[in-house]
């Protein structure tokens, strides 16, 4: 925001140098980016944060300086010489999208004479970087720089039947903007139309066909309030930034629109002559109620660490137009319509602090930092990350929201059970995740498209699981999710190893289970407690993410359950002194027999010399009857007190085969 000092002096007689004014504004939270000195003037380039749209006009800057210096703010006088003709004879306004256009005003100015602007108008606009167009357009730009409210002037004779309709565009509609850009409009874009089609892009830019030119004699003046996100989205999609969109994106004062319209009309008649029709078309569908915010003096002192005198607090809040009313320890404030960023007590405290002066808040020369040990959660997160990195997995950080289509794939119930945000900036991806798997599969797909394979990824994040209580907030649960483009055996090995890295004595079992997202799934049970699920993604999920030649696998574990596995005593074993003997067994079993059944059969009443059981593979084909499979496993035997003989291992092996034959009907396969 460029501030010309001679122009600013119309609203406040501050009597200070450009450097002093820049310093005051910086202390108020409006830092100076540079000062350009002219012959007898200066331009201060002020940085305005996105929450302070009220300071994108000289009146707003003057209001801030008045609060800081105690000087009086002089609002520009508005006097309209209206004709006997009523505005209703000329124009009508319809707002079809009241959620996107909160207010729209229209005034008619007749008998204008379009031509070059007077020198005073042209020089001020050019000083702040705006090109002079003609006296009518320059008057609207002048009003925008003064009030912060962007108006727009239409050539009234080019508006069909004088009818203004604020609506969304129809897909396929086009408009040529004032700068000559041909804009393809989408159905989510807000436009200004007449009875024949688009005449302007709401809050962004007017159309070339209805712009004010030398042939214009009657002007339809628009002053309106458009929803910030809608303006910003449209401006970005069309790659069409403007001074107007910059201000609408940061919120304009909806209550001051009629005053701003009067001021603009007065400037137009001053620069281009003409008569303003009596009255205004003012469509205001949903007038907002003024917010009240309560400030506790005790809270003010606690947060700032300094006692601000009561009289000074009241003076500051009064100067900022908050209308403070005192009651015991409380100050009740009515938030002015131009301060959309103030809605809580902390905001009022910040207002007091920045005007009172941050330099008055005491600081200490030494900063004391208390060093605390890493907590158990952080320690486990680091441990899991280190282990999975060693297995070739990369950590991802994803947005905590998913869209309906992804949510439904992983939700045990209807996706309506998800907690959602109403912010229209997230029209589709607005559901808080119940599962991390959908986000990870999206990351996997992105990597596959980039031919970044093999791809192994994981994430530790919060999920939001619905409760059974009606209207109850979901339960926030931290989870660990793992996804990879390899087979289920690899995933199982990684999960089993991860759990062993946390608790060496934990027994992990994968029990077959039905899951909405998996074609083949299992519950992960550790020491008799279910801590998660794993599986091969099903057909519907593959179609959603377009996995044509790949069946990714994934697992999701409850982080709190993993945390509970920590803390056991670490048992240390000596390095074995005697060699081990390994035996491979190929067993023909029924197709329905699971690996867990085989492990249980091997371990039942087994000898103490059995050290380990490892899965090798499954064979189905020639020599194996239909409905059966051949499972190969490796048994490792070791005696801690001596060297085993092969005769001893033969007996152990024969005993195991006998037990498996009895328990699961296994048959030893021989070549």
N, C-alpha and C positions, 0 to 999 in steps of 0.2 A: 504494500500500500504506500504510494508516494504522496507525501504531505507537503504542499506548497505553503510556506509560512504566511504569506500575504493573504492567501485564501483562508487558512485556518483562523486568522485574526478576525474574520467576519463573525466567528462564533465564540471566541474567547480572547480577551485582551490579556495575554499572559506576560508580555513585557520582558521576555528572556531571549537569549541567543539560541540559535539552532542546536548548538552543542548541549546547552542546559536542558532544553526541551527533550532532546534525544535521551539524555541521562534519566530524566523523570519518567519517560515512557518505558525505558529499559527496566527501571525499578518496579514499574507497574506490570511487568510481564510482556511488554511489547518492545523487544530489543531492536536497536537500530542497525541496519545493514550497511548504511553509508549516508553521507551528507554531501550534497552538491551545492556549492555556493554560486549564486548568480550575481549580477551587478548590485542590486539592493535587496536581494531576496535569497532564499535557500530552499532546497528540497530535501526532506528527510525520508529515507526509504525505511519504512517500518515493517518488521516481520509480524504478521498476525497469525496466531495459532488457529487451528481448524475449529476450535470451540468458541471463538470470539468473532462470529460473523457481524456482531454489532459494531465492531471497530473497523469495518471495511467501508466506512463513510466518515467524512470529516466531522460530522456531528458526534459520532461515537468517539472519535479521538478527542474532540473537545470536551466531551462528558468525562472522560478519564482524567484529563488534565485539570478540569474543574474540581474533581473530587480530591486530587492530590495537592492542589495549590490553594483551594478555598476561593478561587475566582468564580465569577458568575458565567454560566453557559447561556449564550444568546441564541435562541432558536430563530431561524429565518421567518420573517413575517409572510403570511400567506393571505393574499387578497385577490379574489377572483371577480372580474367584471362580467357577470353572467348575462346572457341574452334572455329574451322572453320565451324562447323555444325550449321545450322540455327534452331532456336526453332520451326519454322513452320513445319520442317520435322517431329517433334515429336508430337506436341500437337495442338489442336484447342479448342476454347471456344465459347459456345453459351449461351447468357443470355436470357431466355424466360420470365423472370419477372424483367424488368428494374426498376420498382417501388420499388422492394424489394432488388435488388442488383444493386447498383449504379456504381460499377466498379469491374472488376475481372482481375487479372494478373496471368500469369502462366510462370514459368521458369523451365528449365530442367537442372539437374546436373547429369552428367554421371560419371561412374567409382568411385563411393563413396565406402568407406570401413566402414561398420557399426560396431561399437564396443563400448567399454567404453569411456567416455569423458575424456579429459585431466583434471588434478587436479584443475587448475584455474577455469575452467568452472563448474565443479561439486561443488566445494566449494562455489562459489558465489550463485548458484541456491539453494543449500541446506541451505545456510544462510538465504535466504528470504522465506524458507518454501516450496520449490519445490523439488520433488523427481527426482533423476537422472534416466533416462531411457536408452538412448544410445546417442552417439555423435550427430546424426542428430536431434533427437527430442529435446535434450538439447539445441542445437544451435537455434532451433525455439523458445523455451521457453526463452532463453537468449535474443533473439531479441525482443520478446514481452515485457519483463520486461524493456528493454532499450528504445524502441520506443513507446510502448503503442499500437502498431498495432499487433494483433494476426495473425501469419502465420500458415499454416498447410502443412506438408510434406506427400505426397502420395508415395507409392511404384508404380512407373510408370508402371512397367510390369504387374500390376494387374488392370490397368485402360484400359478397353476395347477400342482398337483402339486409345488410347491416347486422347479420346474426352471427354471434360468436358461440361456438360449441367447444367445450374443453373435454376431449375424449381420448381414448387410446387409438392409435393408428390401426388401420386394417392392413393385414399382411399384403404386401405388393404395392401399397401406396408409395408415392415418391414426392419429393419436394426439392426445389433448388433453393439453397439458402442464400442469404444476402451476399456472402463472400463467393458465390458462384459454384459451391459444391453441390453435386447431385447426390441426394441422400435417399437410400433405400430404407424405408421405414419398416420396423418390426411391430408385431402386435402388442408388445409390452411397453412401447414408447408412448408417452403422453404428448399430444399435439393440440394446437389451436386450429380449429377448422371453421369454415363457414358452411353454407348449405351445399357447396359444390366440392369441397375437398380441403386438404391441409393448407393453412396460410402461415403457420409458424411451428417451430419445435419448442414446446413449452419449456421456458426457463433457459433455453440454449441459444436459439437464434431465430430471427424472423425469416420469412420467405421472400425471394427476389421479386415475385409477382406483385406483392402488396407493399413493397417498401415505399417510403416517402421520397418523391422526386420533385423536379421543378414544376411538374404539371399538377401536383397535389394542391387542392384547395381546402379540403376538409380532412381532419385527422381524427382517427379513433385512438384514444390513449389507453393503453393497458397498464394496470398495476395489479400484481397478483402475488399469491403465495403458493409455491409448488413444493412438493415433498422432496427433500434433499437427495435421498438415495435414488429416486426415480430420475432426477435431473443428472446426477453424476453417472448413472449407468448409461443413460441415453447419450450423453456427451462423449463418453469413452467409446461406446460401440460405434458411433459415427465419426470418431476422431475429430470432433468439432468443439474444441474448447472456446470459451468466450468469457468476457468480463462478467456477463450476466450469470452464466452457469457457475462461475467461481463463487459468486455470492449466494446464489440459491442453494448450492451444495453445503454451505455453512450456516444455513437458516437465516431467513429475514424475519423482521418483526411483523407478525400478522396483524397486530392491532394498529400499527402505524401506516397501513397501506393506503387508507383513504386520505390521510394527511399528506403522504408522499405523492399521491395522485394530484391533489390540489396544488402542491408545490411545483410539480412538473408542469402542470397546465399553466400556472402563472409564469414560469420561465419561458414556455413556448410562446405565449402571447407577448411577453416582453421582447423576445428575440425575433419573432416572425409575425407579430400582429395577430389579428383574429379575435373571435368572440367565443367564449365557452358556453355551451348549452347549459341550461339550468339543471342542477341536480347531478346525480351519478347513478349508474347501474352498479349495484353492490350486492353480489351474491356471496353469502357467508353461511354455508351449510351447518358447520359445527363450531360454534364459538367456544373456545377453550375457557375453562375456569382458571382464575389466577391462583397460582400455588402459594401456600404459606409454609415457611420453613422456620423452625424454632432454633435459636442459638442459646446454649447454656454458657454463662460467663465462666463458670468453673471449668467447663470443658475447654473453653478458649484458652484459659491460663495453662491448663495441663498440656495441651497440644503444643502451644508456642513456647512454653517454659519461661514466660515473662508476663507480668501483670500489665495489661493495657487499660488505662483509665476508662471508667465507664463512659464518661462524657465524650471521650475520643472515639470509642466504639460506636456510640450513637451518631456522632458527627459523620464518621466515615460511611456508615450504612445509609444515613440520610442523604449524603452527597451522591451516593450511588443509586439513589431513588428506591431503596428497599423499604422505606416507610416504617422504621423500627418502632415497636410498642413494647414497653418494659413491664414485666410482671415478675416480682421477686427476683430469682436468679435467671429468669428467662427473658430473652428478647425475641418477640415474634415479628417476623419480616414478611412482607408481601413482595414476591419476586416480580420485578417489572417485566413486561412482555418481551423486551428485547434481550433478556438474559436467559435464554433456553438452556444454558449450561449449568445453572444453579438449581439444585433440587434436594440438597441434603445439608446437614449441619456443617460438615467439613468444608463444603463450598463457601459458606458464609465466613467461616474462620479464615479461609484462604483470602477472601476479599478484604477482611480486616488486616491481615498480615501484610499483604502486598502494598496497601495504601499507607498503613502505619509505618512500614519500612522494615525489610528483612535485616537491614544493618543494625536495627535496635535489638534484635534477638541475640542474647549472649552466646558466645562459642568458647570452647576450651582449646588450649594449645595442644593438649595431648588427647589422643583417642585411645580408649581402652577397649581391647578386643579380648573376649573370653574364648579360650580354645576349648572346645568340647570334643569328646571322642565321636567317631562316626557311629550313627545309630544302627540298629540291627537291620532295618529295612534297606538303608543305603548300602550297608555291607553286603547283604544278600544280592542286591541288584548288581553290584560290581562283580561279585563272584559268579553270578549267572552269566553276565556279559562276557567275562573272561573265558568261562568254559565254552560258551557257544561260539565265541570268536575262534577258539582253538578247533572247533568242529567245522569251521568254514562259514559261519553265519555272520551276517551284518545286522547291526541294530538299525531300526527305522523309527522315525517320529512322525506320526500322522495326525491330521485334524481329527478332533473328537466327535465329528458329526458324519453321518452317512445319509443317503437318500432312501426313500421308501423301498425301492426295488432291491437294494442291498440289505436293508434291515429285515425285510420279510424272508430272505433266504436263510437267516441265521437265528431268527426269533422263534422260541418255542411256542409263543402265542401270536396273536395278531400284532402287526407293527404299530397299531394304535396305542399299544401299551408303552411305547417309547416316550420318554420325555422329550419334548420338542420346543424349539424357540420360535417366537412369532415374528422376529425381525425379518422384514421382507428382503433383506440382503441375502438371506438364505432361504429362498423360495422352495428349493428342492432338497438340498443337502442340509436338513435342519433337525435331524433326529440324533439324539445322543446315543452312542453305541452301546448295545447290550453284549456285543462280541467284537473282538479285535480282528477276527479272521477275514471279514469282508475287506477291511482296509489293507491288510497284508496281501490278499489276493490281487487287489488293484495295483499294489506296488510290484508284485510278481509279474503281472501282465505288462506293465510299463517296461520292465527290464527285459522281458522276452521280446517285446517289439523292437527294443534296441539291440537285440541279439547278445545281451549280457548274461550268458549262461556259463556254468550252472549258477542258479540263483537260490541262495539260502538266506532267509531273513527272519528277524524276530522283533517283538515289541513288548515293552512292559508299560502298561497304562491302565487308567481307571475305566471301568465299564459301569453302566447304570442299569441295574436289573430291577424290573417292576416288583412291587410288593402285592400281597393279596388284599391289602386294605384299600377300600374305595377312596380315591382321592389322595392316597398316601404317596409321598415322594419315593422314587426308586432308591434302592440300596446301592451305594457307591462301592464297587469292588475292584481292587487291583488284580489284574490278570497278566499272565505271561502267555503270549501266543507265538507259535513257531510255524512257518510255512516253507516248503521247499519243493523243487521240481524233480525230486528223486522218488524212490519207492518207499512203501510203508515200513519195510524192515529198517531202512536207514533212519527214518524218523523215530521208530521204536527204540533203536539203539541209542540215539541221541538223548531221548527223554529218560530212558533207564539210566544212562551214564550221568545225566544231570542230577537226577535224584540221588544216585550213589555219591556224587561229589558233595552233596549237602549232608547226607546221612549214610555212612557206609553200610550200616546194618539194615537199612530199609529194604523191604521186599516189595518189588513192583510187579503188578500183574495187570495185563490188558484183558478186560472181559468184554466180549462182543456185546454191542448195544446198538439200538436204532437211534439215528440222529437225523434231523431234518435236512442237514446240508451234506450228508455223507452217503455214498453208495455202500461203503463198508466202514463201520465205525466201532469204537471200543471206548469203554470207560477206563480211565487210568486209576487203579486202586493201589494205594501204598499202605502197607500194614493194616489192611482191612478197611481203610477209609478212602472214599472216592475224592480225588483231588483235581480231576479234569477229564477231558475227552480228547480223542484223536480219531482220525479217519482219512479216507480217500474221498475227495470231493465228488459229489454226485453230478448227474447229467444236467440238472437245472442250473447248478452253479457254474458248470463248465460253459453252458450256453450263454449265461449272463456275462461272463468275462471273456468269452470267445477263445477258450482253450481247445483248439482243434485236435492237436496230436499229443496232448499232455493231460495226465490226471494228477494234479498236484496233491500233496498230502499236507495235513495240518494238525496241530494240537493246541489246546488251550488249557492252561492250568491256573488254579486259584493261588495267587501269590501269598495270601495269608496262610494257606495250608503248607506251602513250601517253607514259609517263615517258621511255622510250628515245628518243622523237622529239625531245625537248628538247635544247638545247645547241648546235645548229648556228649557224653565223654568219648574222647578219641581213643580207640584201641589200636595199639601198635603190635604188629606181628614181626617176628624175626624173619630175615630172608631165608627161604627154604634151603636146607642143606642137602637134600636128597632129590634126585631127578623125578620128574613126573612121567607118566605113561598115558598117551592119548589113544582112544579107540573110537572109530567111526561106526555108527549104526545107521542102517537104512531100514526103516520100518514101514510096512504096508499097513495103512489104517483106513478106517472109513472116512469119507470126505467130510463128515460132520465133526470129526475129532479136531479140537483146537490144540495149538501149541501148549497152552496152559494145562490141558489135560495130560499131555505127555510129561511135562515138567513135574506135575503132581505125582504121576505114576512112578517116575524115576526117584523122586525124593522120599516116597513113602517107605519107611523102614530101611532106608539105604545105609550103606556102610559108611563109616567115618572117613574112609580114604577117598571118597568122591569129592573132588575139589570144585569142579565147574561143569556146567552143561551149556553148550553153545549150539545155536541153530545154524545149519549149513544151507539147506535148500529143500525145495519141493519138486517132485517130478510126477507128471501125469502124461501117459502116452503108452507106447508099445510095451506090452508085458504087464501092464497095470489094468486091472479090471475097471469097468465103468462104475462110478460111484466110490472109487477108492483113490488113494494118493500114496506116494512114497515120500516119507519125511526123513531127511538125513540130519543126524546130530552128532556132535563130538562130545565125548565124555573124557574128562581129565581126572586121573587118579594120582594121589601122592600120599606117601606115609611120612609123617613128620619125624619119626624115630628110626627110620631105616629105609633101605632100598627095596622097592617092590619088585617082585618077580612076575613074569608074564603069566605063570601058572595061577598066581594069586588073582591077577586082574581078570583072567579068563573066568574064574569062579564069580567074581563081582559082576562081570558083564552078563553071564548066564542067569544070575539071580535077577538082575534088572529086567532082562528080556522076559523072564518068566512072569514077573509082576505086571509088566506092561501087557502081556498076552491076556492075563487074567482080568486086569482093570479096564482096558480099552479095546481088547480084541486085536492087539497088534500082532503082526507076523513078520519075522525077520526075513528081509529080502536078500536073496543070494543070487550071484551072477552065474 
